[in-house]
Structures are given as structure tokens and as C-alpha cells.
Amino acid sequence: MLSTRKTENCARAIIVGSGPSARDFEPSDNITVIAVNGAIDRLSRADYFFTLDPSSVNLKRMQNRRKGVKYCAAGLIEPIRGVKRYERIASRGDEPVDKNSPEWWLWRWSGVPGLSTKKTQIHTGNSAYGALGLAFHLGFTEVALVGVDATTEERIEGGLPNNLSHLPLLFASALHQINVVSCGHLTGIPQQSLEDWLNG
């Protein structure tokens, strides 16, 4: 049974990606942490690992799990023992004309705005956004993003990200379902310092 850590009137979690704002992040023991992809390699602790990307490196992470971390993934073709699987939901409409726009990249990555209300499904578009879908399914109502920056800067574990200009559109599309704030550089959603969010 997957569980959440609850505060007074809400369940709170931090989603940690690999963007630059996660470089000095150190999780406290009293908040649930969902690590996305390679962020799990840099964190001293996490409660969950999530990916929408069954790449060879993420498959290796799921096959060599860290003790105390619950592993979840959407889009896995073959089951991996100890990993909770979700169906990855993708969708494409008409291709936008402007091939440099966030809307085009949303189309390119087959992103699905809004969070799935079906407990077995996660909407695609990006693994950090998929982690928000996981948080929603787990019952979290307040989520902070660290290292989800949608920049072109190198990931904290190394390597450059794909084009992430569509992320503000995706995360903003979920605001009517879940309270999510950026404690990094992501635009399109409310901004707050991590300290203020933790003390709020």
C-alpha cells in the first residue's frame, strides 16, 4: 500500500527533478520526496522514484533499487519486480504551425494536459509532470517543485535535457486539480521559495 505523509489539513510532497535549482537541495525527514529519473542518484533520501522514460539508464535504476524507496513507472513494457506500473497516456492532435513554440513541443512529446483521474493511468509529456500525476493519485494536495526548471542547463547528474519549453503549459493545466508551486525556475505556475513553502 502506497502511503503519504500528512500535515494538519493536507498532504504535502516535493517533486525533485534534475534541473539546476536542485543542486543544493537536501531533503528533510518530515516531508515526502518524489525523485524523478536521475535525481534519485543525487539525493540523500527519497520516498518515491518515478519515471515516464524506460531508457536503459532508468531500467538499471529500477533493477538496482535503493532501500526504502518505492519505485513507480509509467510506460514500462515488461514488468520489473518491485516497481509499480502505470499506463502511460499520450495524445496528439493537429500539429501546430510554429515548430519552435511551446505548443509544438507539447505536441512533439505527445503531452496530455491535466492529470488523469484514473488511478491506473499517468498523462505523459515529461517525467516530472508524470510525477505530479503520481502525487495526485497518492492523495497529495500541495506539491512543490525543485529542479523542475525547464531550462537548457546541464542536468545535475550530467547530460543536457531535451526541449522543455512545454512544461509551463503542462503544469499550469493541472492547477485546477492540485496546488503546485515552483521553488525553482519554472514559469506558468505560482512561485515560492522552498523555505516559505515548508513553513507555510
Number of C-alpha atoms within 10 A of each C-alpha: 2 8 11 15 15 16 10 5 7 12 18 24 26 26 27 28 27 29 25 21 20 22 17 11 15 11 15 12 10 11 18 24 26 29 30 27 26 21 23 25 15 16 17 10 20 24 21 22 26 29 26 26 20 17 12 9 12 18 15 11 17 23 14 9 15 17 9 10 16 19 23 21 28 26 17 20 9 8 10 15 10 12 18 16 21 18 18 18 17 15 15 12 7 7 13 15 9 10 12 11 13 19 19 18 22 26 21 16 17 18 23 21 19 20 25 20 13 10 13 14 20 30 30 30 26 22 22 26 28 26 30 27 23 27 25 22 19 14 17 23 18 17 22 25 26 26 28 26 24 21 19 14 14 13 19 20 15 10 10 13 14 11 15 18 21 21 26 16 18 25 23 17 17 20 15 10 13 20 16 25 25 25 23 21 17 23 17 15 18 14 17 16 14 18 9 9 16 14 7 6
